[in-house]
Every structure is written in structure tokens, then in C-alpha cells.
Amino acid sequence: MGYVIWHKPTCSTSRFVLGALREAGVEVEVRDYVRDPPDADEIRRMLELLGTGPRGLLRRKGTPYDELGLGDPALSDQALVAAMTAHPLLIERPVVLGPKGAMLCRPKERVFEMLAS
């Protein structure tokens, strides 16, 4: 199995991680997750692989996070996943799925941990 990156081409961190994967010579499938957003089931599966809840994958900067009131601690995981499904910009990036698991590569240097494992 190769690698899959949930990528946003305009994000410098995402471009760095994609470049590092390619430079390492691994096979990588690039998924522009804003143009081809994951559905709720895919997000839940990724959260499980990452070992985190939805708040661990929520992006705040440059997203409708505040307008949607997503900081409210009373919101359920289901509501947060629904928000990410409706507004894929809310998904933090880049997320990389590899042969040995998944990782949110923030900071960007985390990609090297993934490649070394």
C-alpha cells in the first residue's frame, strides 16, 4: 500500500509534506479534500486511525469555525463531523494515511516520523 494525502494545493504545509513524500520515493495518491471532500464515514474512519476525536482534526484559521459556533463544548462529535462534511475547510491538513497508520502532519516535519516508521 502506498500513501494517501488529504491535500490543499494552496497550503504551504501541505505542499511541503507532499514534496517530502515524493522525494522519499513513496507512491502517493493526492486527494484535494476541498474539491473532493470526504463523507462523514470517511472522516470517522480517519479519526479512528488518527486516534483522536473530531476536535483534534478541526481547523480554526481561515474557516467558518467561529461563525458556526464550533467552539461550543456542548456540540457532539456527530455535529462536529457533520460540520466538517459540509465545510471541508474545517479539516486540518495535511492528513497522511500510510502503510502503518495515519498522521496529521502538523508541524510539517512530522512527515519524517511517518516515513521513518
N, C-alpha and C positions, 0 to 999 in steps of 0.2 A: 504494500500500500504506500502511496505517495503522501503528499501533504496537501491540505486544502487551507486557503487563507480567505477569511472574510475581510475583504479589502475595500478601501475607498481611495481611488486613484489620486485625489487631491490632498490626501493626508500625508505629510512628510514621514510620520512614524510608520504608517502602513507601507509606504514606498521603500523605506529603509529595510523593513522586515522582509518584504518580497524580494528585494535585491539580495539580502543575505541568504535567503533560501536558494535563490537561483545560483548565487556564487558558490554555495556549498554543493551544487550539482544535484540537488534532490528534485524529483518530479513534483511539480506544484500545480494544483488546479486553483485558478484565481476566480473568486466569486465576488463580484461587485455587489455587496449585500444591500446597497441602496437601490440599485436598478433591479436586482433580483433578490428581493427580501426573503428571509427565512420565514416559514409559517410558525405558528405557536408551538407545534410539536417539535420542530427542528430547534427552536430556541430552548425548549425544556430539555431536550437531549443534550444540547451543548452545555447548558448549565450543570447538568448531571456530570458530564465529562470534566468540566472545569472544577467541580466540587464547590460550587457557590450558589447562592440564591440570586434572584433577579437583580437585587440592589448591587451585587458585585459586578454586574455587566452593564449597568446603566451609565450612560454618558450624560453629563450635565452641560458642558461647554458647547455652545453652538447648536443647541437642540431645544425643543419645546418643553423641556423638563419643568421649568418654573411655571410656565403658562398652564401646564396640565396638572400642577399641584402634586407632582410625584414625590416630593419630599415628605408628604404626609405619612407618618409611620403606621397609620391605620390601614393603608392600602394593602390588599392581599397580594400574594405572589402572582395569582391569576390575573389581577388587574394590571400589575406591572408588565407581565408577559404580553398581555393584550395591547398595552401602550407601545411596547417595542415592536409588536407585529404591525400595528397601524402606522408607526413612525420609526422606521428602521434607523434613522439618525440617532436614536436613543441607545443603540447598541454600541458599546465601547469597542474600539478597534485598535489594532488588528487581532483577531482571534485566529489561532492556527491549530488545526487538527492534524496530528501526525500519527505514525505507526504506534507510538507509545502513549498516546493521550492527547489532551488539548491544553492550550495555554493562551491566556490573554497576554500578549507581548507588549506590556507597558510596565516599566520602561522598555523601549525598543530592544535593548540589549538582552532581554530575556530570551529572544530567539536563539541566542547562542547556547543557553542552558538546554533548550529543547533539542537542538542539533547535537549536543554533546551526550545526551542521554541515550 
